[in-house]
Amino acid sequence: MKQQSFALLFALFLSIGCNNVKEESKEEKPKQESKSTLPRATMVKKDSLSTAEAVKLAEAQFGKYLPKMLEANNAYPDSQDTFTGDFTGDGIADIAIYFSLAPKEGGNTIVAQGLALYQNNGTTVKVIAGFEPNYLFSFTKIEKGKIYIEKLAYADTDGRCCPSIKTDHILTIAGNTVY
């Protein structure tokens, strides 16, 4: 009889002990699941344009407007270069497209030169300003929210190819005006 009661007591002890382990493992699982789901929730990626995609969109928009500039200036595109950097202050790389136009008749003249500035908000790209000064310039860089150019002018002894007077200038954007 002692053996039976000992066996019964042992069986009861085992079943209670196993139930406690099952309850503890049930309590631990939600904690583990919540830990594993937390990083997934923070890793959700917002759909946004890469800089390369934004450049393609800006160049496509510029390409649609270019024929109007060519017709207005009776010109052909002499050069076009694309630059990126944040010049709107939102932390997202914007796009500046430098262009120069040469006369259809030929020659060594620039009939128009400028920058088309596109704001990238992460999901779309829109033109915010155009810059076509009445002087020659070369694009330098976009840095710390500013666009740097170099104004070019001719000295009396300079050939047409090579203006030697160079002045650094930082462009200011106010609304849709650049100066």
Secondary structure, DSSP 8 states (H G I E B T S, - for coil): -HHHHHHHHHHHHHHHHHHHHHHHHHHHHHHHHHHHHHHHHHT-------HHHHHHHHHHHHHHHHHHHHHHHTEEEEEEEEEEE--SSSSS-EEEEEEEEEETT-SS--SEEEEEEEEE-SS-EEEEEEE--SSEEEEEEEETTEEEEEEEE--TT--TT---EEEEEEE-EETTEE-
